[in-house]
Amino acid sequence: MTSSKQKLVGELSEGIRRMTALGVLISDLVAERVGLTSNDLECLDLIVLGGGKAAPGDLVKASGLTSGAITGVIDRLEAAGCVRRQPDDSDRRKFVLVPQPGRIAELSAYYAPVQEAMHDLWSTYTTQQLATLVDFTRRSSDATSAAVEKIRAMRPLPGSGSRRRRA
């Protein structure tokens, strides 16, 4: 790899780290404003992004939270009017979570400033540049998912305990 390419890869890495940190801070800020946790909001987003419904097991797998923590997430999202439980069409003993459009619209208002700023920015790119960015985000998400599995397999640092991430 050439030194100019290495420099660009380094700058890209730093930029993505900054964006990720800001995304976490935005999630925490919105969660504080709406009376939920950031894990609650991220799980809700996973439901919305996953086609508008998800089983609790899907959230366990996607989030890495324990089934007990996901139960708490579901209870909070349901109490906040964000989701409702609906019998699973394939097995009526089970249920899926379905987002509630009215409540989703209310929550979306908190994300609107970021979405508007990003839309304005992204609109400055050419169609070809946008296609490259879409490819980048898809492939980066896949690579990140694979890395998450490796991190889950790692042992906790000594002295950190073996606490699971909490909702």
GUVEXKOL-493803 format. One record per residue (C-alpha): residue number from 1; residue in one letter; x, y, z. Coordinates in Angstrom, 3 decimals. Layout:
REM residues N
<tigu><num>NUM</num><residu>a</residu><px>X</px><py>Y</py><pz>Z</pz></tigu>
...
***
This chain:
REM residues 167
<tigu><num>1</num><residu>m</residu><px>0.000</px><py>0.000</py><pz>0.000</pz></tigu>
<tigu><num>2</num><residu>t</residu><px>1.379</px><py>3.398</py><pz>-0.933</pz></tigu>
<tigu><num>3</num><residu>s</residu><px>2.004</px><py>5.977</py><pz>1.769</pz></tigu>
<tigu><num>4</num><residu>s</residu><px>-0.699</px><py>8.278</py><pz>0.344</pz></tigu>
<tigu><num>5</num><residu>k</residu><px>-3.197</px><py>5.397</py><pz>0.431</pz></tigu>
<tigu><num>6</num><residu>q</residu><px>-2.134</px><py>4.497</py><pz>3.985</pz></tigu>
<tigu><num>7</num><residu>k</residu><px>-2.683</px><py>8.126</py><pz>4.996</pz></tigu>
<tigu><num>8</num><residu>l</residu><px>-6.171</px><py>8.146</py><pz>3.490</pz></tigu>
<tigu><num>9</num><residu>v</residu><px>-7.048</px><py>4.842</py><pz>5.185</pz></tigu>
<tigu><num>10</num><residu>g</residu><px>-5.895</px><py>6.330</py><pz>8.496</pz></tigu>
<tigu><num>11</num><residu>e</residu><px>-7.944</px><py>9.489</py><pz>7.954</pz></tigu>
<tigu><num>12</num><residu>l</residu><px>-10.970</px><py>7.382</py><pz>7.038</pz></tigu>
<tigu><num>13</num><residu>s</residu><px>-10.526</px><py>5.298</py><pz>10.187</pz></tigu>
<tigu><num>14</num><residu>e</residu><px>-10.406</px><py>8.414</py><pz>12.349</pz></tigu>
<tigu><num>15</num><residu>g</residu><px>-13.437</px><py>9.877</py><pz>10.597</pz></tigu>
<tigu><num>16</num><residu>i</residu><px>-15.486</px><py>6.724</py><pz>11.111</pz></tigu>
<tigu><num>17</num><residu>r</residu><px>-14.455</px><py>6.616</py><pz>14.778</pz></tigu>
<tigu><num>18</num><residu>r</residu><px>-15.632</px><py>10.215</py><pz>15.218</pz></tigu>
<tigu><num>19</num><residu>m</residu><px>-18.936</px><py>9.477</py><pz>13.472</pz></tigu>
<tigu><num>20</num><residu>t</residu><px>-19.447</px><py>6.379</py><pz>15.607</pz></tigu>
<tigu><num>21</num><residu>a</residu><px>-18.738</px><py>8.295</py><pz>18.813</pz></tigu>
<tigu><num>22</num><residu>l</residu><px>-21.170</px><py>11.023</py><pz>17.790</pz></tigu>
<tigu><num>23</num><residu>g</residu><px>-23.780</px><py>8.370</py><pz>16.949</pz></tigu>
<tigu><num>24</num><residu>v</residu><px>-23.461</px><py>6.932</py><pz>20.453</pz></tigu>
<tigu><num>25</num><residu>l</residu><px>-23.755</px><py>10.398</py><pz>21.992</pz></tigu>
<tigu><num>26</num><residu>i</residu><px>-26.825</px><py>11.183</py><pz>19.861</pz></tigu>
<tigu><num>27</num><residu>s</residu><px>-28.429</px><py>7.907</py><pz>20.901</pz></tigu>
<tigu><num>28</num><residu>d</residu><px>-27.788</px><py>8.685</py><pz>24.573</pz></tigu>
<tigu><num>29</num><residu>l</residu><px>-29.153</px><py>12.227</py><pz>24.185</pz></tigu>
<tigu><num>30</num><residu>v</residu><px>-32.338</px><py>11.099</py><pz>22.451</pz></tigu>
<tigu><num>31</num><residu>a</residu><px>-32.807</px><py>8.290</py><pz>24.971</pz></tigu>
<tigu><num>32</num><residu>e</residu><px>-32.591</px><py>10.818</py><pz>27.793</pz></tigu>
<tigu><num>33</num><residu>r</residu><px>-35.182</px><py>13.047</py><pz>26.084</pz></tigu>
<tigu><num>34</num><residu>v</residu><px>-37.710</px><py>10.252</py><pz>25.502</pz></tigu>
<tigu><num>35</num><residu>g</residu><px>-37.284</px><py>8.301</py><pz>28.736</pz></tigu>
<tigu><num>36</num><residu>l</residu><px>-35.736</px><py>5.176</py><pz>27.269</pz></tigu>
<tigu><num>37</num><residu>t</residu><px>-32.209</px><py>3.766</py><pz>27.209</pz></tigu>
<tigu><num>38</num><residu>s</residu><px>-29.920</px><py>3.960</py><pz>24.214</pz></tigu>
<tigu><num>39</num><residu>n</residu><px>-30.089</px><py>0.147</py><pz>24.019</pz></tigu>
<tigu><num>40</num><residu>d</residu><px>-33.882</px><py>0.436</py><pz>23.833</pz></tigu>
<tigu><num>41</num><residu>l</residu><px>-33.618</px><py>2.854</py><pz>20.913</pz></tigu>
<tigu><num>42</num><residu>e</residu><px>-30.984</px><py>0.810</py><pz>19.100</pz></tigu>
<tigu><num>43</num><residu>c</residu><px>-33.125</px><py>-2.334</py><pz>19.456</pz></tigu>
<tigu><num>44</num><residu>l</residu><px>-36.131</px><py>-0.398</py><pz>18.171</pz></tigu>
<tigu><num>45</num><residu>d</residu><px>-34.048</px><py>0.679</py><pz>15.183</pz></tigu>
<tigu><num>46</num><residu>l</residu><px>-33.069</px><py>-2.948</py><pz>14.575</pz></tigu>
<tigu><num>47</num><residu>i</residu><px>-36.776</px><py>-3.833</py><pz>14.471</pz></tigu>
<tigu><num>48</num><residu>v</residu><px>-37.552</px><py>-0.997</py><pz>12.047</pz></tigu>
<tigu><num>49</num><residu>l</residu><px>-34.531</px><py>-1.736</py><pz>9.836</pz></tigu>
<tigu><num>50</num><residu>g</residu><px>-35.338</px><py>-5.451</py><pz>9.899</pz></tigu>
<tigu><num>51</num><residu>g</residu><px>-38.526</px><py>-5.035</py><pz>7.928</pz></tigu>
<tigu><num>52</num><residu>g</residu><px>-40.863</px><py>-3.802</py><pz>10.613</pz></tigu>
<tigu><num>53</num><residu>k</residu><px>-41.038</px><py>-6.797</py><pz>12.899</pz></tigu>
<tigu><num>54</num><residu>a</residu><px>-38.677</px><py>-8.957</py><pz>14.904</pz></tigu>
<tigu><num>55</num><residu>a</residu><px>-38.823</px><py>-11.820</py><pz>17.361</pz></tigu>
<tigu><num>56</num><residu>p</residu><px>-37.126</px><py>-11.411</py><pz>20.729</pz></tigu>
<tigu><num>57</num><residu>g</residu><px>-34.507</px><py>-13.978</py><pz>19.678</pz></tigu>
<tigu><num>58</num><residu>d</residu><px>-33.652</px><py>-11.824</py><pz>16.665</pz></tigu>
<tigu><num>59</num><residu>l</residu><px>-32.872</px><py>-8.937</py><pz>19.021</pz></tigu>
<tigu><num>60</num><residu>v</residu><px>-30.747</px><py>-11.159</py><pz>21.267</pz></tigu>
<tigu><num>61</num><residu>k</residu><px>-28.715</px><py>-12.266</py><pz>18.270</pz></tigu>
<tigu><num>62</num><residu>a</residu><px>-28.392</px><py>-8.821</py><pz>16.679</pz></tigu>
<tigu><num>63</num><residu>s</residu><px>-27.644</px><py>-6.888</py><pz>19.871</pz></tigu>
<tigu><num>64</num><residu>g</residu><px>-25.626</px><py>-9.343</py><pz>21.930</pz></tigu>
<tigu><num>65</num><residu>l</residu><px>-27.792</px><py>-8.565</py><pz>24.943</pz></tigu>
<tigu><num>66</num><residu>t</residu><px>-28.943</px><py>-11.423</py><pz>27.134</pz></tigu>
<tigu><num>67</num><residu>s</residu><px>-32.492</px><py>-12.733</py><pz>26.788</pz></tigu>
<tigu><num>68</num><residu>g</residu><px>-33.238</px><py>-11.238</py><pz>30.209</pz></tigu>
<tigu><num>69</num><residu>a</residu><px>-31.988</px><py>-7.829</py><pz>29.102</pz></tigu>
<tigu><num>70</num><residu>i</residu><px>-34.043</px><py>-8.066</py><pz>25.905</pz></tigu>
<tigu><num>71</num><residu>t</residu><px>-37.136</px><py>-8.810</py><pz>28.007</pz></tigu>
<tigu><num>72</num><residu>g</residu><px>-36.525</px><py>-5.501</py><pz>29.790</pz></tigu>
<tigu><num>73</num><residu>v</residu><px>-36.004</px><py>-3.703</py><pz>26.484</pz></tigu>
<tigu><num>74</num><residu>i</residu><px>-39.256</px><py>-5.139</py><pz>25.119</pz></tigu>
<tigu><num>75</num><residu>d</residu><px>-41.174</px><py>-4.208</py><pz>28.268</pz></tigu>
<tigu><num>76</num><residu>r</residu><px>-39.886</px><py>-0.608</py><pz>28.134</pz></tigu>
<tigu><num>77</num><residu>l</residu><px>-40.562</px><py>-0.249</py><pz>24.407</pz></tigu>
<tigu><num>78</num><residu>e</residu><px>-44.061</px><py>-1.632</py><pz>24.847</pz></tigu>
<tigu><num>79</num><residu>a</residu><px>-44.794</px><py>0.602</py><pz>27.864</pz></tigu>
<tigu><num>80</num><residu>a</residu><px>-43.562</px><py>3.615</py><pz>25.863</pz></tigu>
<tigu><num>81</num><residu>g</residu><px>-45.954</px><py>2.736</py><pz>23.031</pz></tigu>
<tigu><num>82</num><residu>c</residu><px>-43.115</px><py>2.074</py><pz>20.565</pz></tigu>
<tigu><num>83</num><residu>v</residu><px>-43.948</px><py>-1.564</py><pz>19.814</pz></tigu>
<tigu><num>84</num><residu>r</residu><px>-46.731</px><py>-4.043</py><pz>20.274</pz></tigu>
<tigu><num>85</num><residu>r</residu><px>-46.518</px><py>-7.786</py><pz>20.583</pz></tigu>
<tigu><num>86</num><residu>q</residu><px>-48.206</px><py>-9.656</py><pz>17.782</pz></tigu>
<tigu><num>87</num><residu>p</residu><px>-48.607</px><py>-13.439</py><pz>17.477</pz></tigu>
<tigu><num>88</num><residu>d</residu><px>-46.046</px><py>-14.964</py><pz>15.129</pz></tigu>
<tigu><num>89</num><residu>d</residu><px>-47.758</px><py>-16.165</py><pz>11.947</pz></tigu>
<tigu><num>90</num><residu>s</residu><px>-45.601</px><py>-19.298</py><pz>11.818</pz></tigu>
<tigu><num>91</num><residu>d</residu><px>-45.993</px><py>-20.262</py><pz>15.494</pz></tigu>
<tigu><num>92</num><residu>r</residu><px>-48.817</px><py>-18.689</py><pz>17.491</pz></tigu>
<tigu><num>93</num><residu>r</residu><px>-47.118</px><py>-19.679</py><pz>20.766</pz></tigu>
<tigu><num>94</num><residu>k</residu><px>-44.488</px><py>-17.062</py><pz>19.936</pz></tigu>
<tigu><num>95</num><residu>f</residu><px>-44.723</px><py>-13.353</py><pz>19.263</pz></tigu>
<tigu><num>96</num><residu>v</residu><px>-43.025</px><py>-10.737</py><pz>17.148</pz></tigu>
<tigu><num>97</num><residu>l</residu><px>-42.555</px><py>-7.075</py><pz>17.915</pz></tigu>
<tigu><num>98</num><residu>v</residu><px>-44.158</px><py>-4.591</py><pz>15.559</pz></tigu>
<tigu><num>99</num><residu>p</residu><px>-43.247</px><py>-0.890</py><pz>15.700</pz></tigu>
<tigu><num>100</num><residu>q</residu><px>-46.068</px><py>1.585</py><pz>16.178</pz></tigu>
<tigu><num>101</num><residu>p</residu><px>-45.924</px><py>4.142</py><pz>13.345</pz></tigu>
<tigu><num>102</num><residu>g</residu><px>-47.310</px><py>7.087</py><pz>15.321</pz></tigu>
<tigu><num>103</num><residu>r</residu><px>-44.785</px><py>6.690</py><pz>18.100</pz></tigu>
<tigu><num>104</num><residu>i</residu><px>-41.969</px><py>6.066</py><pz>15.618</pz></tigu>
<tigu><num>105</num><residu>a</residu><px>-42.870</px><py>9.368</py><pz>13.923</pz></tigu>
<tigu><num>106</num><residu>e</residu><px>-42.682</px><py>11.170</py><pz>17.285</pz></tigu>
<tigu><num>107</num><residu>l</residu><px>-39.267</px><py>9.664</py><pz>18.037</pz></tigu>
<tigu><num>108</num><residu>s</residu><px>-38.050</px><py>10.433</py><pz>14.513</pz></tigu>
<tigu><num>109</num><residu>a</residu><px>-38.427</px><py>14.147</py><pz>15.220</pz></tigu>
<tigu><num>110</num><residu>y</residu><px>-35.413</px><py>13.915</py><pz>17.547</pz></tigu>
<tigu><num>111</num><residu>y</residu><px>-33.293</px><py>12.479</py><pz>14.756</pz></tigu>
<tigu><num>112</num><residu>a</residu><px>-34.549</px><py>14.941</py><pz>12.126</pz></tigu>
<tigu><num>113</num><residu>p</residu><px>-31.726</px><py>17.511</py><pz>12.543</pz></tigu>
<tigu><num>114</num><residu>v</residu><px>-29.093</px><py>14.859</py><pz>11.864</pz></tigu>
<tigu><num>115</num><residu>q</residu><px>-31.073</px><py>13.289</py><pz>9.031</pz></tigu>
<tigu><num>116</num><residu>e</residu><px>-31.607</px><py>16.663</py><pz>7.365</pz></tigu>
<tigu><num>117</num><residu>a</residu><px>-27.930</px><py>17.577</py><pz>7.672</pz></tigu>
<tigu><num>118</num><residu>m</residu><px>-26.884</px><py>14.222</py><pz>6.226</pz></tigu>
<tigu><num>119</num><residu>h</residu><px>-29.402</px><py>14.451</py><pz>3.395</pz></tigu>
<tigu><num>120</num><residu>d</residu><px>-28.086</px><py>17.893</py><pz>2.487</pz></tigu>
<tigu><num>121</num><residu>l</residu><px>-24.492</px><py>16.646</py><pz>2.601</pz></tigu>
<tigu><num>122</num><residu>w</residu><px>-25.118</px><py>13.419</py><pz>0.696</pz></tigu>
<tigu><num>123</num><residu>s</residu><px>-27.033</px><py>15.311</py><pz>-1.991</pz></tigu>
<tigu><num>124</num><residu>t</residu><px>-23.790</px><py>17.067</py><pz>-2.933</pz></tigu>
<tigu><num>125</num><residu>y</residu><px>-22.288</px><py>13.766</py><pz>-4.166</pz></tigu>
<tigu><num>126</num><residu>t</residu><px>-22.637</px><py>12.417</py><pz>-7.685</pz></tigu>
<tigu><num>127</num><residu>t</residu><px>-24.638</px><py>9.286</py><pz>-8.409</pz></tigu>
<tigu><num>128</num><residu>q</residu><px>-21.398</px><py>7.347</py><pz>-8.893</pz></tigu>
<tigu><num>129</num><residu>q</residu><px>-19.976</px><py>8.630</py><pz>-5.589</pz></tigu>
<tigu><num>130</num><residu>l</residu><px>-23.201</px><py>7.708</py><pz>-3.799</pz></tigu>
<tigu><num>131</num><residu>a</residu><px>-23.054</px><py>4.187</py><pz>-5.277</pz></tigu>
<tigu><num>132</num><residu>t</residu><px>-19.520</px><py>3.874</py><pz>-3.887</pz></tigu>
<tigu><num>133</num><residu>l</residu><px>-20.687</px><py>5.103</py><pz>-0.478</pz></tigu>
<tigu><num>134</num><residu>v</residu><px>-23.582</px><py>2.638</py><pz>-0.449</pz></tigu>
<tigu><num>135</num><residu>d</residu><px>-21.174</px><py>-0.185</py><pz>-1.303</pz></tigu>
<tigu><num>136</num><residu>f</residu><px>-18.823</px><py>1.047</py><pz>1.422</pz></tigu>
<tigu><num>137</num><residu>t</residu><px>-21.536</px><py>1.094</py><pz>4.095</pz></tigu>
<tigu><num>138</num><residu>r</residu><px>-22.833</px><py>-2.366</py><pz>3.167</pz></tigu>
<tigu><num>139</num><residu>r</residu><px>-19.406</px><py>-3.944</py><pz>3.136</pz></tigu>
<tigu><num>140</num><residu>s</residu><px>-18.355</px><py>-2.094</py><pz>6.294</pz></tigu>
<tigu><num>141</num><residu>s</residu><px>-21.474</px><py>-3.317</py><pz>8.101</pz></tigu>
<tigu><num>142</num><residu>d</residu><px>-20.728</px><py>-6.891</py><pz>7.083</pz></tigu>
<tigu><num>143</num><residu>a</residu><px>-17.096</px><py>-6.568</py><pz>8.211</pz></tigu>
<tigu><num>144</num><residu>t</residu><px>-18.198</px><py>-4.990</py><pz>11.493</pz></tigu>
<tigu><num>145</num><residu>s</residu><px>-20.684</px><py>-7.810</py><pz>12.146</pz></tigu>
<tigu><num>146</num><residu>a</residu><px>-17.918</px><py>-10.363</py><pz>11.663</pz></tigu>
<tigu><num>147</num><residu>a</residu><px>-15.651</px><py>-8.389</py><pz>14.022</pz></tigu>
<tigu><num>148</num><residu>v</residu><px>-18.401</px><py>-8.261</py><pz>16.660</pz></tigu>
<tigu><num>149</num><residu>e</residu><px>-18.470</px><py>-12.064</py><pz>16.725</pz></tigu>
<tigu><num>150</num><residu>k</residu><px>-14.720</px><py>-12.138</py><pz>17.320</pz></tigu>
<tigu><num>151</num><residu>i</residu><px>-15.018</px><py>-9.575</py><pz>20.132</pz></tigu>
<tigu><num>152</num><residu>r</residu><px>-17.801</px><py>-11.606</py><pz>21.774</pz></tigu>
<tigu><num>153</num><residu>a</residu><px>-15.437</px><py>-14.589</py><pz>21.837</pz></tigu>
<tigu><num>154</num><residu>m</residu><px>-12.716</px><py>-12.624</py><pz>23.658</pz></tigu>
<tigu><num>155</num><residu>r</residu><px>-12.231</px><py>-12.929</py><pz>27.400</pz></tigu>
<tigu><num>156</num><residu>p</residu><px>-12.928</px><py>-9.907</py><pz>29.612</pz></tigu>
<tigu><num>157</num><residu>l</residu><px>-9.922</px><py>-7.949</py><pz>30.823</pz></tigu>
<tigu><num>158</num><residu>p</residu><px>-8.657</px><py>-9.044</py><pz>34.237</pz></tigu>
<tigu><num>159</num><residu>g</residu><px>-10.408</px><py>-7.069</py><pz>36.940</pz></tigu>
<tigu><num>160</num><residu>s</residu><px>-13.270</px><py>-6.053</py><pz>34.673</pz></tigu>
<tigu><num>161</num><residu>g</residu><px>-15.547</px><py>-8.837</py><pz>35.831</pz></tigu>
<tigu><num>162</num><residu>s</residu><px>-17.671</px><py>-10.691</py><pz>33.355</pz></tigu>
<tigu><num>163</num><residu>r</residu><px>-20.558</px><py>-8.233</py><pz>33.351</pz></tigu>
<tigu><num>164</num><residu>r</residu><px>-22.809</px><py>-8.430</py><pz>30.370</pz></tigu>
<tigu><num>165</num><residu>r</residu><px>-23.889</px><py>-5.236</py><pz>28.682</pz></tigu>
<tigu><num>166</num><residu>r</residu><px>-27.040</px><py>-4.068</py><pz>30.352</pz></tigu>
<tigu><num>167</num><residu>a</residu><px>-30.127</px><py>-2.512</py><pz>28.855</pz></tigu>
***
